[in-house]
Amino acid sequence: MKKSIILLVLLFTIDTKAQCAMCKAVVENGGQEMAEGINSGITYLMAFPYILVALLAYVLFRYKKRIKS
């Protein structure tokens, strides 16, 4: 089980590196508006993992607080 998870993580990281080079090439050939759009998209996608982790921490905090009471 542990080996399959490590394999999946490695496969996804290889694909991710390839996409970054493609995004860079698109931005270099595009204009200012395209670069701003891609930067906004990256920021939008980056925010969700932090929101999910914060939500999970809040739920666990509330759960532990309810158990102690």
PQR file with spaces between the fields and no chain letter, atoms N, CA, C, O and H, PARSE charges and radii, in Angstrom:
ATOM       1  N    MET     1       0.828   -1.192    0.000 -0.4000 1.5000
ATOM       2  CA   MET     1       0.000    0.000    0.000 -0.0000 2.0000
ATOM       3  C    MET     1       0.870    1.252    0.000  0.5500 1.7000
ATOM       4  O    MET     1       0.620    2.194   -0.752 -0.5500 1.4000
ATOM       5  N    LYS     2       1.886    1.252    0.846 -0.4000 1.5000
ATOM       6  CA   LYS     2       2.755    2.416    0.962 -0.0000 2.0000
ATOM       7  C    LYS     2       3.532    2.647   -0.336  0.5500 1.7000
ATOM       8  O    LYS     2       3.744    3.789   -0.744 -0.5500 1.4000
ATOM       9  H    LYS     2       2.089    0.487    1.457  0.4000 1.0000
ATOM      10  N    LYS     3       3.953    1.560   -0.978 -0.4000 1.5000
ATOM      11  CA   LYS     3       4.707    1.683   -2.223 -0.0000 2.0000
ATOM      12  C    LYS     3       3.841    2.242   -3.342  0.5500 1.7000
ATOM      13  O    LYS     3       4.322    3.012   -4.174 -0.5500 1.4000
ATOM      14  H    LYS     3       3.781    0.632   -0.646  0.4000 1.0000
ATOM      15  N    SER     4       2.575    1.865   -3.369 -0.4000 1.5000
ATOM      16  CA   SER     4       1.693    2.371   -4.422 -0.0000 2.0000
ATOM      17  C    SER     4       1.430    3.861   -4.252  0.5500 1.7000
ATOM      18  O    SER     4       1.322    4.583   -5.243 -0.5500 1.4000
ATOM      19  H    SER     4       2.184    1.240   -2.694  0.4000 1.0000
ATOM      20  N    ILE     5       1.327    4.331   -3.020 -0.4000 1.5000
ATOM      21  CA   ILE     5       1.132    5.760   -2.773 -0.0000 2.0000
ATOM      22  C    ILE     5       2.371    6.544   -3.212  0.5500 1.7000
ATOM      23  O    ILE     5       2.251    7.603   -3.828 -0.5500 1.4000
ATOM      24  H    ILE     5       1.415    3.744   -2.215  0.4000 1.0000
ATOM      25  N    ILE     6       3.538    6.032   -2.900 -0.4000 1.5000
ATOM      26  CA   ILE     6       4.780    6.700   -3.308 -0.0000 2.0000
ATOM      27  C    ILE     6       4.878    6.735   -4.832  0.5500 1.7000
ATOM      28  O    ILE     6       5.294    7.743   -5.403 -0.5500 1.4000
ATOM      29  H    ILE     6       3.636    5.172   -2.399  0.4000 1.0000
ATOM      30  N    LEU     7       4.500    5.654   -5.488 -0.4000 1.5000
ATOM      31  CA   LEU     7       4.527    5.610   -6.943 -0.0000 2.0000
ATOM      32  C    LEU     7       3.570    6.638   -7.543  0.5500 1.7000
ATOM      33  O    LEU     7       3.917    7.319   -8.508 -0.5500 1.4000
ATOM      34  H    LEU     7       4.162    4.834   -5.024  0.4000 1.0000
ATOM      35  N    LEU     8       2.378    6.753   -6.982 -0.4000 1.5000
ATOM      36  CA   LEU     8       1.417    7.737   -7.481 -0.0000 2.0000
ATOM      37  C    LEU     8       1.932    9.166   -7.307  0.5500 1.7000
ATOM      38  O    LEU     8       1.771    9.999   -8.199 -0.5500 1.4000
ATOM      39  H    LEU     8       2.096    6.200   -6.198  0.4000 1.0000
ATOM      40  N    VAL     9       2.543    9.444   -6.171 -0.4000 1.5000
ATOM      41  CA   VAL     9       3.082   10.782   -5.928 -0.0000 2.0000
ATOM      42  C    VAL     9       4.179   11.095   -6.940  0.5500 1.7000
ATOM      43  O    VAL     9       4.229   12.202   -7.475 -0.5500 1.4000
ATOM      44  H    VAL     9       2.673    8.767   -5.446  0.4000 1.0000
ATOM      45  N    LEU    10       5.044   10.143   -7.201 -0.4000 1.5000
ATOM      46  CA   LEU    10       6.120   10.364   -8.171 -0.0000 2.0000
ATOM      47  C    LEU    10       5.566   10.582   -9.569  0.5500 1.7000
ATOM      48  O    LEU    10       6.060   11.442  -10.299 -0.5500 1.4000
ATOM      49  H    LEU    10       5.003    9.244   -6.765  0.4000 1.0000
ATOM      50  N    LEU    11       4.552    9.823   -9.955 -0.4000 1.5000
ATOM      51  CA   LEU    11       3.969    9.989  -11.278 -0.0000 2.0000
ATOM      52  C    LEU    11       3.326   11.354  -11.440  0.5500 1.7000
ATOM      53  O    LEU    11       3.458   11.979  -12.493 -0.5500 1.4000
ATOM      54  H    LEU    11       4.150    9.125   -9.362  0.4000 1.0000
ATOM      55  N    PHE    12       2.637   11.821  -10.423 -0.4000 1.5000
ATOM      56  CA   PHE    12       1.994   13.126  -10.515 -0.0000 2.0000
ATOM      57  C    PHE    12       3.005   14.263  -10.515  0.5500 1.7000
ATOM      58  O    PHE    12       2.778   15.282  -11.167 -0.5500 1.4000
ATOM      59  H    PHE    12       2.530   11.313   -9.568  0.4000 1.0000
ATOM      60  N    THR    13       4.112   14.115   -9.803 -0.4000 1.5000
ATOM      61  CA   THR    13       5.103   15.183   -9.793 -0.0000 2.0000
ATOM      62  C    THR    13       5.818   15.273  -11.142  0.5500 1.7000
ATOM      63  O    THR    13       6.205   16.365  -11.557 -0.5500 1.4000
ATOM      64  H    THR    13       4.296   13.287   -9.273  0.4000 1.0000
ATOM      65  N    ILE    14       5.999   14.155  -11.825 -0.4000 1.5000
ATOM      66  CA   ILE    14       6.625   14.184  -13.147 -0.0000 2.0000
ATOM      67  C    ILE    14       5.730   14.954  -14.114  0.5500 1.7000
ATOM      68  O    ILE    14       6.233   15.771  -14.885 -0.5500 1.4000
ATOM      69  H    ILE    14       5.684   13.268  -11.487  0.4000 1.0000
ATOM      70  N    ASP    15       4.425   14.717  -14.095 -0.4000 1.5000
ATOM      71  CA   ASP    15       3.502   15.429  -14.965 -0.0000 2.0000
ATOM      72  C    ASP    15       3.455   16.913  -14.628  0.5500 1.7000
ATOM      73  O    ASP    15       3.346   17.748  -15.526 -0.5500 1.4000
ATOM      74  H    ASP    15       4.016   14.053  -13.469  0.4000 1.0000
ATOM      75  N    THR    16       3.534   17.242  -13.377 -0.4000 1.5000
ATOM      76  CA   THR    16       3.460   18.630  -12.954 -0.0000 2.0000
ATOM      77  C    THR    16       4.640   19.432  -13.483  0.5500 1.7000
ATOM      78  O    THR    16       4.469   20.569  -13.921 -0.5500 1.4000
ATOM      79  H    THR    16       3.623   16.564  -12.647  0.4000 1.0000
ATOM      80  N    LYS    17       5.808   18.866  -13.448 -0.4000 1.5000
ATOM      81  CA   LYS    17       6.978   19.574  -13.952 -0.0000 2.0000
ATOM      82  C    LYS    17       6.838   19.857  -15.444  0.5500 1.7000
ATOM      83  O    LYS    17       7.255   20.917  -15.910 -0.5500 1.4000
ATOM      84  H    LYS    17       5.947   17.942  -13.092  0.4000 1.0000
ATOM      85  N    ALA    18       6.266   18.937  -16.189 -0.4000 1.5000
ATOM      86  CA   ALA    18       6.082   19.137  -17.628 -0.0000 2.0000
ATOM      87  C    ALA    18       5.104   20.270  -17.890  0.5500 1.7000
ATOM      88  O    ALA    18       5.301   21.047  -18.824 -0.5500 1.4000
ATOM      89  H    ALA    18       5.927   18.075  -15.810  0.4000 1.0000
ATOM      90  N    GLN    19       4.072   20.380  -17.098 -0.4000 1.5000
ATOM      91  CA   GLN    19       3.077   21.429  -17.310 -0.0000 2.0000
ATOM      92  C    GLN    19       3.643   22.802  -17.024  0.5500 1.7000
ATOM      93  O    GLN    19       3.250   23.765  -17.681 -0.5500 1.4000
ATOM      94  H    GLN    19       3.911   19.750  -16.338  0.4000 1.0000
ATOM      95  N    CYS    20       4.536   22.930  -16.085 -0.4000 1.5000
ATOM      96  CA   CYS    20       5.111   24.236  -15.770 -0.0000 2.0000
ATOM      97  C    CYS    20       5.880   24.794  -16.961  0.5500 1.7000
ATOM      98  O    CYS    20       5.798   25.991  -17.238 -0.5500 1.4000
ATOM      99  H    CYS    20       4.856   22.148  -15.551  0.4000 1.0000
ATOM     100  N    ALA    21       6.620   23.956  -17.665 -0.4000 1.5000
ATOM     101  CA   ALA    21       7.355   24.416  -18.838 -0.0000 2.0000
ATOM     102  C    ALA    21       6.394   24.857  -19.930  0.5500 1.7000
ATOM     103  O    ALA    21       6.667   25.819  -20.648 -0.5500 1.4000
ATOM     104  H    ALA    21       6.686   22.984  -17.440  0.4000 1.0000
ATOM     105  N    MET    22       5.283   24.167  -20.060 -0.4000 1.5000
ATOM     106  CA   MET    22       4.300   24.533  -21.076 -0.0000 2.0000
ATOM     107  C    MET    22       3.646   25.865  -20.739  0.5500 1.7000
ATOM     108  O    MET    22       3.428   26.689  -21.627 -0.5500 1.4000
ATOM     109  H    MET    22       5.061   23.386  -19.477  0.4000 1.0000
ATOM     110  N    CYS    23       3.336   26.080  -19.485 -0.4000 1.5000
ATOM     111  CA   CYS    23       2.735   27.354  -19.074 -0.0000 2.0000
ATOM     112  C    CYS    23       3.695   28.505  -19.335  0.5500 1.7000
ATOM     113  O    CYS    23       3.280   29.571  -19.791 -0.5500 1.4000
ATOM     114  H    CYS    23       3.513   25.411  -18.764  0.4000 1.0000
ATOM     115  N    LYS    24       4.958   28.299  -19.053 -0.4000 1.5000
ATOM     116  CA   LYS    24       5.949   29.338  -19.280 -0.0000 2.0000
ATOM     117  C    LYS    24       6.036   29.697  -20.758  0.5500 1.7000
ATOM     118  O    LYS    24       6.134   30.874  -21.107 -0.5500 1.4000
ATOM     119  H    LYS    24       5.295   27.433  -18.683  0.4000 1.0000
ATOM     120  N    ALA    25       5.999   28.690  -21.627 -0.4000 1.5000
ATOM     121  CA   ALA    25       6.067   28.943  -23.065 -0.0000 2.0000
ATOM     122  C    ALA    25       4.838   29.716  -23.545  0.5500 1.7000
ATOM     123  O    ALA    25       4.956   30.597  -24.395 -0.5500 1.4000
ATOM     124  H    ALA    25       5.920   27.734  -21.344  0.4000 1.0000
ATOM     125  N    VAL    26       3.669   29.394  -23.009 -0.4000 1.5000
ATOM     126  CA   VAL    26       2.447   30.093  -23.399 -0.0000 2.0000
ATOM     127  C    VAL    26       2.507   31.549  -22.954  0.5500 1.7000
ATOM     128  O    VAL    26       2.121   32.440  -23.711 -0.5500 1.4000
ATOM     129  H    VAL    26       3.574   28.677  -22.318  0.4000 1.0000
ATOM     130  N    VAL    27       2.978   31.801  -21.755 -0.4000 1.5000
ATOM     131  CA   VAL    27       3.050   33.164  -21.240 -0.0000 2.0000
ATOM     132  C    VAL    27       4.064   33.988  -22.033  0.5500 1.7000
ATOM     133  O    VAL    27       3.831   35.165  -22.306 -0.5500 1.4000
ATOM     134  H    VAL    27       3.291   31.077  -21.141  0.4000 1.0000
ATOM     135  N    GLU    28       5.180   33.374  -22.400 -0.4000 1.5000
ATOM     136  CA   GLU    28       6.190   34.106  -23.160 -0.0000 2.0000
ATOM     137  C    GLU    28       5.666   34.538  -24.522  0.5500 1.7000
ATOM     138  O    GLU    28       6.058   35.591  -25.024 -0.5500 1.4000
ATOM     139  H    GLU    28       5.369   32.418  -22.178  0.4000 1.0000
ATOM     140  N    ASN    29       4.787   33.747  -25.130 -0.4000 1.5000
ATOM     141  CA   ASN    29       4.242   34.077  -26.443 -0.0000 2.0000
ATOM     142  C    ASN    29       2.984   34.936  -26.353  0.5500 1.7000
ATOM     143  O    ASN    29       2.553   35.500  -27.359 -0.5500 1.4000
ATOM     144  H    ASN    29       4.468   32.891  -24.723  0.4000 1.0000
ATOM     145  N    GLY    30       2.394   35.043  -25.178 -0.4000 1.5000
ATOM     146  CA   GLY    30       1.165   35.796  -25.005 -0.0000 2.0000
ATOM     147  C    GLY    30       1.429   37.221  -24.570  0.5500 1.7000
ATOM     148  O    GLY    30       2.573   37.666  -24.485 -0.5500 1.4000
ATOM     149  H    GLY    30       2.744   34.585  -24.361  0.4000 1.0000
ATOM     150  N    GLY    31       0.341   37.929  -24.296 -0.4000 1.5000
ATOM     151  CA   GLY    31       0.458   39.318  -23.875 -0.0000 2.0000
ATOM     152  C    GLY    31       0.362   39.471  -22.371  0.5500 1.7000
ATOM     153  O    GLY    31       0.391   38.491  -21.626 -0.5500 1.4000
ATOM     154  H    GLY    31      -0.589   37.568  -24.365  0.4000 1.0000
ATOM     155  N    GLN    32       0.246   40.721  -21.935 -0.4000 1.5000
ATOM     156  CA   GLN    32       0.167   41.048  -20.508 -0.0000 2.0000
ATOM     157  C    GLN    32      -1.099   40.475  -19.882  0.5500 1.7000
ATOM     158  O    GLN    32      -1.067   39.974  -18.758 -0.5500 1.4000
ATOM     159  H    GLN    32       0.222   41.517  -22.540  0.4000 1.0000
ATOM     160  N    GLU    33      -2.221   40.547  -20.611 -0.4000 1.5000
ATOM     161  CA   GLU    33      -3.490   40.045  -20.074 -0.0000 2.0000
ATOM     162  C    GLU    33      -3.430   38.547  -19.834  0.5500 1.7000
ATOM     163  O    GLU    33      -3.960   38.052  -18.839 -0.5500 1.4000
ATOM     164  H    GLU    33      -2.248   40.953  -21.524  0.4000 1.0000
ATOM     165  N    MET    34      -2.785   37.824  -20.745 -0.4000 1.5000
ATOM     166  CA   MET    34      -2.672   36.374  -20.582 -0.0000 2.0000
ATOM     167  C    MET    34      -1.824   36.041  -19.363  0.5500 1.7000
ATOM     168  O    MET    34      -2.164   35.133  -18.605 -0.5500 1.4000
ATOM     169  H    MET    34      -2.355   38.226  -21.553  0.4000 1.0000
ATOM     170  N    ALA    35      -0.729   36.762  -19.165 -0.4000 1.5000
ATOM     171  CA   ALA    35       0.141   36.514  -18.008 -0.0000 2.0000
ATOM     172  C    ALA    35      -0.605   36.788  -16.707  0.5500 1.7000
ATOM     173  O    ALA    35      -0.475   36.031  -15.745 -0.5500 1.4000
ATOM     174  H    ALA    35      -0.454   37.500  -19.782  0.4000 1.0000
ATOM     175  N    GLU    36      -1.385   37.864  -16.674 -0.4000 1.5000
ATOM     176  CA   GLU    36      -2.161   38.166  -15.471 -0.0000 2.0000
ATOM     177  C    GLU    36      -3.214   37.105  -15.210  0.5500 1.7000
ATOM     178  O    GLU    36      -3.470   36.750  -14.060 -0.5500 1.4000
ATOM     179  H    GLU    36      -1.491   38.479  -17.455  0.4000 1.0000
ATOM     180  N    GLY    37      -3.829   36.596  -16.277 -0.4000 1.5000
ATOM     181  CA   GLY    37      -4.822   35.538  -16.123 -0.0000 2.0000
ATOM     182  C    GLY    37      -4.217   34.258  -15.571  0.5500 1.7000
ATOM     183  O    GLY    37      -4.803   33.608  -14.705 -0.5500 1.4000
ATOM     184  H    GLY    37      -3.621   36.885  -17.211  0.4000 1.0000
ATOM     185  N    ILE    38      -3.049   33.901  -16.070 -0.4000 1.5000
ATOM     186  CA   ILE    38      -2.390   32.686  -15.574 -0.0000 2.0000
ATOM     187  C    ILE    38      -1.956   32.870  -14.128  0.5500 1.7000
ATOM     188  O    ILE    38      -2.080   31.946  -13.324 -0.5500 1.4000
ATOM     189  H    ILE    38      -2.572   34.429  -16.774  0.4000 1.0000
ATOM     190  N    ASN    39      -1.453   34.046  -13.785 -0.4000 1.5000
ATOM     191  CA   ASN    39      -1.062   34.305  -12.391 -0.0000 2.0000
ATOM     192  C    ASN    39      -2.271   34.242  -11.465  0.5500 1.7000
ATOM     193  O    ASN    39      -2.176   33.716  -10.356 -0.5500 1.4000
ATOM     194  H    ASN    39      -1.353   34.797  -14.437  0.4000 1.0000
ATOM     195  N    SER    40      -3.400   34.771  -11.911 -0.4000 1.5000
ATOM     196  CA   SER    40      -4.619   34.695  -11.093 -0.0000 2.0000
ATOM     197  C    SER    40      -5.069   33.252  -10.918  0.5500 1.7000
ATOM     198  O    SER    40      -5.497   32.855   -9.834 -0.5500 1.4000
ATOM     199  H    SER    40      -3.477   35.198  -12.812  0.4000 1.0000
ATOM     200  N    GLY    41      -4.973   32.470  -11.987 -0.4000 1.5000
ATOM     201  CA   GLY    41      -5.346   31.061  -11.902 -0.0000 2.0000
ATOM     202  C    GLY    41      -4.462   30.288  -10.951  0.5500 1.7000
ATOM     203  O    GLY    41      -4.943   29.445  -10.194 -0.5500 1.4000
ATOM     204  H    GLY    41      -4.626   32.792  -12.867  0.4000 1.0000
ATOM     205  N    ILE    42      -3.172   30.570  -10.984 -0.4000 1.5000
ATOM     206  CA   ILE    42      -2.242   29.901  -10.075 -0.0000 2.0000
ATOM     207  C    ILE    42      -2.563   30.257   -8.628  0.5500 1.7000
ATOM     208  O    ILE    42      -2.554   29.392   -7.753 -0.5500 1.4000
ATOM     209  H    ILE    42      -2.781   31.255  -11.599  0.4000 1.0000
ATOM     210  N    THR    43      -2.844   31.526   -8.382 -0.4000 1.5000
ATOM     211  CA   THR    43      -3.195   31.958   -7.021 -0.0000 2.0000
ATOM     212  C    THR    43      -4.485   31.293   -6.567  0.5500 1.7000
ATOM     213  O    THR    43      -4.591   30.856   -5.421 -0.5500 1.4000
ATOM     214  H    THR    43      -2.850   32.229   -9.093  0.4000 1.0000
ATOM     215  N    TYR    44      -5.455   31.214   -7.451 -0.4000 1.5000
ATOM     216  CA   TYR    44      -6.738   30.573   -7.142 -0.0000 2.0000
ATOM     217  C    TYR    44      -6.541   29.105   -6.792  0.5500 1.7000
ATOM     218  O    TYR    44      -7.105   28.622   -5.810 -0.5500 1.4000
ATOM     219  H    TYR    44      -5.369   31.569   -8.382  0.4000 1.0000
ATOM     220  N    LEU    45      -5.751   28.396   -7.582 -0.4000 1.5000
ATOM     221  CA   LEU    45      -5.510   26.976   -7.324 -0.0000 2.0000
ATOM     222  C    LEU    45      -4.658   26.761   -6.074  0.5500 1.7000
ATOM     223  O    LEU    45      -4.805   25.745   -5.394 -0.5500 1.4000
ATOM     224  H    LEU    45      -5.293   28.788   -8.380  0.4000 1.0000
ATOM     225  N    MET    46      -3.777   27.698   -5.767 -0.4000 1.5000
ATOM     226  CA   MET    46      -2.904   27.567   -4.603 -0.0000 2.0000
ATOM     227  C    MET    46      -3.672   27.780   -3.296  0.5500 1.7000
ATOM     228  O    MET    46      -3.297   27.228   -2.262 -0.5500 1.4000
ATOM     229  H    MET    46      -3.657   28.523   -6.319  0.4000 1.0000
ATOM     230  N    ALA    47      -4.731   28.565   -3.336 -0.4000 1.5000
ATOM     231  CA   ALA    47      -5.459   28.903   -2.112 -0.0000 2.0000
ATOM     232  C    ALA    47      -6.246   27.713   -1.557  0.5500 1.7000
ATOM     233  O    ALA    47      -6.370   27.579   -0.339 -0.5500 1.4000
ATOM     234  H    ALA    47      -5.036   29.013   -4.176  0.4000 1.0000
ATOM     235  N    PHE    48      -6.773   26.859   -2.413 -0.4000 1.5000
ATOM     236  CA   PHE    48      -7.641   25.791   -1.943 -0.0000 2.0000
ATOM     237  C    PHE    48      -6.982   24.782   -1.000  0.5500 1.7000
ATOM     238  O    PHE    48      -7.622   24.392   -0.024 -0.5500 1.4000
ATOM     239  H    PHE    48      -6.673   26.968   -3.402  0.4000 1.0000
ATOM     240  N    PRO    49      -5.754   24.338   -1.228 -0.5600 1.5000
ATOM     241  CA   PRO    49      -5.150   23.430   -0.241  0.2800 2.0000
ATOM     242  C    PRO    49      -5.035   24.057    1.145  0.5500 1.7000
ATOM     243  O    PRO    49      -5.242   23.376    2.150 -0.5500 1.4000
ATOM     244  N    TYR    50      -4.705   25.356    1.209 -0.4000 1.5000
ATOM     245  CA   TYR    50      -4.604   26.023    2.506 -0.0000 2.0000
ATOM     246  C    TYR    50      -5.975   26.139    3.175  0.5500 1.7000
ATOM     247  O    TYR    50      -6.095   25.974    4.389 -0.5500 1.4000
ATOM     248  H    TYR    50      -4.537   25.909    0.393  0.4000 1.0000
ATOM     249  N    ILE    51      -6.983   26.418    2.393 -0.4000 1.5000
ATOM     250  CA   ILE    51      -8.341   26.494    2.946 -0.0000 2.0000
ATOM     251  C    ILE    51      -8.780   25.135    3.477  0.5500 1.7000
ATOM     252  O    ILE    51      -9.367   25.051    4.555 -0.5500 1.4000
ATOM     253  H    ILE    51      -6.885   26.552    1.407  0.4000 1.0000
ATOM     254  N    LEU    52      -8.501   24.081    2.732 -0.4000 1.5000
ATOM     255  CA   LEU    52      -8.892   22.737    3.167 -0.0000 2.0000
ATOM     256  C    LEU    52      -8.159   22.318    4.433  0.5500 1.7000
ATOM     257  O    LEU    52      -8.760   21.719    5.325 -0.5500 1.4000
ATOM     258  H    LEU    52      -8.023   24.150    1.856  0.4000 1.0000
ATOM     259  N    VAL    53      -6.873   22.624    4.521 -0.4000 1.5000
ATOM     260  CA   VAL    53      -6.106   22.277    5.727 -0.0000 2.0000
ATOM     261  C    VAL    53      -6.623   23.066    6.921  0.5500 1.7000
ATOM     262  O    VAL    53      -6.744   22.517    8.016 -0.5500 1.4000
ATOM     263  H    VAL    53      -6.385   23.110    3.796  0.4000 1.0000
ATOM     264  N    ALA    54      -6.929   24.342    6.728 -0.4000 1.5000
ATOM     265  CA   ALA    54      -7.468   25.154    7.822 -0.0000 2.0000
ATOM     266  C    ALA    54      -8.826   24.624    8.267  0.5500 1.7000
ATOM     267  O    ALA    54      -9.108   24.570    9.464 -0.5500 1.4000
ATOM     268  H    ALA    54      -6.831   24.788    5.839  0.4000 1.0000
ATOM     269  N    LEU    55      -9.661   24.237    7.324 -0.4000 1.5000
ATOM     270  CA   LEU    55     -10.966   23.676    7.658 -0.0000 2.0000
ATOM     271  C    LEU    55     -10.820   22.362    8.421  0.5500 1.7000
ATOM     272  O    LEU    55     -11.538   22.128    9.393 -0.5500 1.4000
ATOM     273  H    LEU    55      -9.432   24.281    6.352  0.4000 1.0000
ATOM     274  N    LEU    56      -9.905   21.514    7.993 -0.4000 1.5000
ATOM     275  CA   LEU    56      -9.661   20.254    8.690 -0.0000 2.0000
ATOM     276  C    LEU    56      -9.160   20.510   10.108  0.5500 1.7000
ATOM     277  O    LEU    56      -9.596   19.842   11.045 -0.5500 1.4000
ATOM     278  H    LEU    56      -9.322   21.704    7.204  0.4000 1.0000
ATOM     279  N    ALA    57      -8.257   21.462   10.276 -0.4000 1.5000
ATOM     280  CA   ALA    57      -7.743   21.788   11.609 -0.0000 2.0000
ATOM     281  C    ALA    57      -8.871   22.300   12.503  0.5500 1.7000
ATOM     282  O    ALA    57      -8.931   21.946   13.680 -0.5500 1.4000
ATOM     283  H    ALA    57      -7.903   22.005    9.515  0.4000 1.0000
ATOM     284  N    TYR    58      -9.761   23.126   11.961 -0.4000 1.5000
ATOM     285  CA   TYR    58     -10.883   23.649   12.726 -0.0000 2.0000
ATOM     286  C    TYR    58     -11.830   22.524   13.141  0.5500 1.7000
ATOM     287  O    TYR    58     -12.283   22.486   14.285 -0.5500 1.4000
ATOM     288  H    TYR    58      -9.712   23.413   11.005  0.4000 1.0000
ATOM     289  N    VAL    59     -12.129   21.618   12.227 -0.4000 1.5000
ATOM     290  CA   VAL    59     -13.027   20.501   12.540 -0.0000 2.0000
ATOM     291  C    VAL    59     -12.408   19.611   13.614  0.5500 1.7000
ATOM     292  O    VAL    59     -13.097   19.197   14.547 -0.5500 1.4000
ATOM     293  H    VAL    59     -11.761   21.649   11.297  0.4000 1.0000
ATOM     294  N    LEU    60     -11.119   19.314   13.492 -0.4000 1.5000
ATOM     295  CA   LEU    60     -10.458   18.490   14.510 -0.0000 2.0000
ATOM     296  C    LEU    60     -10.425   19.187   15.860  0.5500 1.7000
ATOM     297  O    LEU    60     -10.607   18.545   16.894 -0.5500 1.4000
ATOM     298  H    LEU    60     -10.559   19.650   12.735  0.4000 1.0000
ATOM     299  N    PHE    61     -10.194   20.504   15.861 -0.4000 1.5000
ATOM     300  CA   PHE    61     -10.196   21.270   17.099 -0.0000 2.0000
ATOM     301  C    PHE    61     -11.562   21.192   17.775  0.5500 1.7000
ATOM     302  O    PHE    61     -11.655   20.954   18.979 -0.5500 1.4000
ATOM     303  H    PHE    61     -10.046   21.026   15.021  0.4000 1.0000
ATOM     304  N    ARG    62     -12.619   21.395   16.989 -0.4000 1.5000
ATOM     305  CA   ARG    62     -13.978   21.342   17.550 -0.0000 2.0000
ATOM     306  C    ARG    62     -14.302   19.931   18.055  0.5500 1.7000
ATOM     307  O    ARG    62     -14.955   19.776   19.087 -0.5500 1.4000
ATOM     308  H    ARG    62     -12.543   21.588   16.011  0.4000 1.0000
ATOM     309  N    TYR    63     -13.849   18.916   17.337 -0.4000 1.5000
ATOM     310  CA   TYR    63     -14.096   17.531   17.741 -0.0000 2.0000
ATOM     311  C    TYR    63     -13.403   17.230   19.073  0.5500 1.7000
ATOM     312  O    TYR    63     -14.005   16.643   19.972 -0.5500 1.4000
ATOM     313  H    TYR    63     -13.318   19.042   16.499  0.4000 1.0000
ATOM     314  N    LYS    64     -12.133   17.636   19.194 -0.4000 1.5000
ATOM     315  CA   LYS    64     -11.419   17.402   20.445 -0.0000 2.0000
ATOM     316  C    LYS    64     -12.029   18.185   21.602  0.5500 1.7000
ATOM     317  O    LYS    64     -12.080   17.691   22.728 -0.5500 1.4000
ATOM     318  H    LYS    64     -11.644   18.112   18.464  0.4000 1.0000
ATOM     319  N    LYS    65     -12.488   19.394   21.329 -0.4000 1.5000
ATOM     320  CA   LYS    65     -13.108   20.201   22.356 -0.0000 2.0000
ATOM     321  C    LYS    65     -14.424   19.568   22.838  0.5500 1.7000
ATOM     322  O    LYS    65     -14.740   19.605   24.027 -0.5500 1.4000
ATOM     323  H    LYS    65     -12.446   19.795   20.414  0.4000 1.0000
ATOM     324  N    ARG    66     -15.183   18.990   21.900 -0.4000 1.5000
ATOM     325  CA   ARG    66     -16.446   18.356   22.262 -0.0000 2.0000
ATOM     326  C    ARG    66     -16.204   17.062   23.062  0.5500 1.7000
ATOM     327  O    ARG    66     -16.980   16.730   23.958 -0.5500 1.4000
ATOM     328  H    ARG    66     -14.927   18.960   20.934  0.4000 1.0000
ATOM     329  N    ILE    67     -15.120   16.334   22.732 -0.4000 1.5000
ATOM     330  CA   ILE    67     -14.803   15.096   23.448 -0.0000 2.0000
ATOM     331  C    ILE    67     -14.450   15.404   24.901  0.5500 1.7000
ATOM     332  O    ILE    67     -14.860   14.670   25.800 -0.5500 1.4000
ATOM     333  H    ILE    67     -14.489   16.603   22.005  0.4000 1.0000
ATOM     334  N    LYS    68     -13.697   16.474   25.145 -0.4000 1.5000
ATOM     335  CA   LYS    68     -13.281   16.823   26.506 -0.0000 2.0000
ATOM     336  C    LYS    68     -14.426   17.273   27.369  0.5500 1.7000
ATOM     337  O    LYS    68     -14.384   17.090   28.586 -0.5500 1.4000
ATOM     338  H    LYS    68     -13.364   17.070   24.414  0.4000 1.0000
ATOM     339  N    SER    69     -15.457   17.859   26.778 -0.4000 1.5000
ATOM     340  CA   SER    69     -16.590   18.382   27.562 -0.0000 2.0000
ATOM     341  C    SER    69     -17.489   17.304   28.086  0.5500 1.7000
ATOM     342  O    SER    69     -18.477   17.597   28.759 -0.5500 1.4000
ATOM     343  H    SER    69     -15.491   18.008   25.789  0.4000 1.0000
